[in-house]
Amino acid sequence: MTPHMLTRSLDRGATIFVMVVAACGVLIPLSNLLLPAGSVLQVPTYLVALWGKYVCYAILALSIDLIWGYCGILSLGHGAFFALGGYAMGMYLMRQIGTRGVYGNPVLPDFMVFLNWQKLPWYWHGFDMFWFAALMVLFVPGLLAFCFGWLAFRSRVTGVYLSIITQAMTYALLLAFFRNDFGFGGNNGLTDFKDILGFNVQAEGTRAALFALSCLALILSFLICRSVVSSKLGKVLIAIRDAESRSRFLGYRVESYKLFVFTLSACMAGVAGALYVPQVGIINPSEFAPGNSIEAVIWVAVGGRGTLIGAALGAIVVNYAKTFFTSGVLAPYWLFMLGALFILVTLLLPKGIVGTFNAWREASRERRPAAASVAAEDGITEPKMAE
């Protein structure tokens, strides 16, 4: 993927989106670190962490829009890849605690000491090195997506049946990670993190750096998605979405295209989960809950399926609304409000917010030449400026 391909894939809206995210990634950390506390323009540390979580959700929404909006693969289990990336990063953070844990064991995490584990499981080895954990953030979700996709797409499972088995997959992982003997902390998960690359996770500078890194990851993910959907590969994906049988009849190996984009999407979700964990401070089996994956699909639907920008904005807007409404008297009714929002958007704005705006803008552009041609036929011309 060359820089020319990345720049060629950017239109005006995409360029503005990248510039806005880049500006937020620079200005918000600087405001938090350089301006004095209590200043009007100073962003508190808790907001930096909160907005960093929103940015991670935006990356997850992009990964879903890539496969759903452009290839027609509706995954109701993408939260599993998000959680696996988070667990990979959480294992690294747990290994960094060392003797500072409650039980002071230099090798075993506290929950293993509590459960009388005698030695570190083999699948925990290597997570004391950051490069290995970063590799697993991509490898584990990508491997699961590849194996799952190879079996599902080879069997030509599509539509609602594929959505159901993706949901079954994430629910099976939920049950497995809840078990104490599975080696991932059981119901409590992984928490009490201390350091990341030698820096205190709770420090203001670390949180600001994580936010900036999350914005950079969002930009890179967006550029990758744009380069994919604007290339010949993207045109084939859209053809598969609109007419899979016809694409297969024309000689395209539909399963291979689906498998590639599904695996790429899972790797993006894993990166989002890895950035999410140090900013939130915990990862537990609740991240595998099927409801989380369904909620992520709602973000994409609200923002605009098949727009990329709409998916990211939908994730941020819906989660901001969730934060706002779940902190007051409306907290018990948030799920009802979310469901009502999804129904209203489906009925009134089937293309989502950004998709509807794009359709309105294209329609207005088409009306202008038509109006000009009608005026010309009637002998009406635009007044010329006086010389």
Secondary structure as the mmCIF struct_conf table of DSSP 4:
data_model
#
loop_
_struct_conf.conf_type_id
_struct_conf.id
_struct_conf.beg_label_comp_id
_struct_conf.beg_label_asym_id
_struct_conf.beg_label_seq_id
_struct_conf.end_label_comp_id
_struct_conf.end_label_asym_id
_struct_conf.end_label_seq_id
HELX_RH_AL_P HELX_RH_AL_P1 PRO A 3 ARG A 8
TURN_TY1_P TURN_TY1_P1 SER A 9 SER A 9
HELX_RH_AL_P HELX_RH_AL_P2 ARG A 12 LEU A 34
BEND BEND1 LEU A 35 LEU A 35
HELX_LH_PP_P HELX_LH_PP_P1 PRO A 36 PRO A 36
TURN_TY1_P TURN_TY1_P2 ALA A 37 GLY A 38
TURN_TY1_P TURN_TY1_P3 VAL A 40 LEU A 41
HELX_LH_PP_P HELX_LH_PP_P2 GLN A 42 PRO A 44
HELX_RH_AL_P HELX_RH_AL_P3 THR A 45 CYS A 71
BEND BEND2 LEU A 76 LEU A 76
HELX_RH_AL_P HELX_RH_AL_P4 HIS A 78 ARG A 95
TURN_TY1_P TURN_TY1_P4 GLN A 96 ILE A 97
HELX_RH_3T_P HELX_RH_3T_P1 GLY A 98 ARG A 100
BEND BEND3 GLY A 101 TYR A 103
BEND BEND4 PRO A 106 LEU A 108
HELX_RH_AL_P HELX_RH_AL_P5 ASP A 110 PHE A 114
TURN_TY1_P TURN_TY1_P5 LEU A 115 ASN A 116
BEND BEND5 LYS A 119 LYS A 119
HELX_RH_3T_P HELX_RH_3T_P2 TRP A 122 TRP A 124
TURN_TY1_P TURN_TY1_P6 HIS A 125 ASP A 128
BEND BEND6 MET A 129 MET A 129
HELX_RH_AL_P HELX_RH_AL_P6 PHE A 130 ARG A 154
TURN_TY1_P TURN_TY1_P7 SER A 155 ARG A 156
HELX_RH_AL_P HELX_RH_AL_P7 GLY A 159 PHE A 178
HELX_RH_3T_P HELX_RH_3T_P3 ASN A 180 PHE A 182
BEND BEND7 GLY A 183 PHE A 184
TURN_TY1_P TURN_TY1_P8 GLY A 186 ASN A 188
STRN STRN1 LEU A 190 THR A 191
STRN STRN2 ASP A 195 ILE A 196
TURN_TY1_P TURN_TY1_P9 LEU A 197 GLY A 198
STRN STRN3 PHE A 199 ASN A 200
TURN_TY1_P TURN_TY1_P10 VAL A 201 GLN A 202
BEND BEND8 ALA A 203 ALA A 203
HELX_RH_AL_P HELX_RH_AL_P8 GLU A 204 VAL A 229
TURN_TY1_P TURN_TY1_P11 SER A 230 SER A 230
BEND BEND9 SER A 231 SER A 231
HELX_RH_AL_P HELX_RH_AL_P9 LYS A 232 ASP A 242
HELX_RH_AL_P HELX_RH_AL_P10 GLU A 244 PHE A 249
TURN_TY1_P TURN_TY1_P12 LEU A 250 GLY A 251
HELX_RH_AL_P HELX_RH_AL_P11 VAL A 254 VAL A 280
STRN STRN4 ILE A 282 ILE A 283
HELX_RH_3T_P HELX_RH_3T_P4 PRO A 285 PHE A 288
HELX_RH_AL_P HELX_RH_AL_P12 PRO A 290 GLY A 303
TURN_TY1_P TURN_TY1_P13 ARG A 305 GLY A 306
BEND BEND10 LEU A 308 LEU A 308
HELX_RH_AL_P HELX_RH_AL_P13 ILE A 309 PHE A 325
TURN_TY1_P TURN_TY1_P14 THR A 326 SER A 327
BEND BEND11 GLY A 328 GLY A 328
TURN_TY1_P TURN_TY1_P15 VAL A 329 LEU A 330
HELX_RH_3T_P HELX_RH_3T_P5 ALA A 331 TYR A 333
HELX_RH_AL_P HELX_RH_AL_P14 TRP A 334 LEU A 348
TURN_TY1_P TURN_TY1_P16 PRO A 350 LYS A 351
HELX_RH_AL_P HELX_RH_AL_P15 GLY A 352 GLU A 377
TURN_TY1_P TURN_TY1_P17 ASP A 378 GLY A 379
HELX_LH_PP_P HELX_LH_PP_P3 GLU A 382 ALA A 386
#
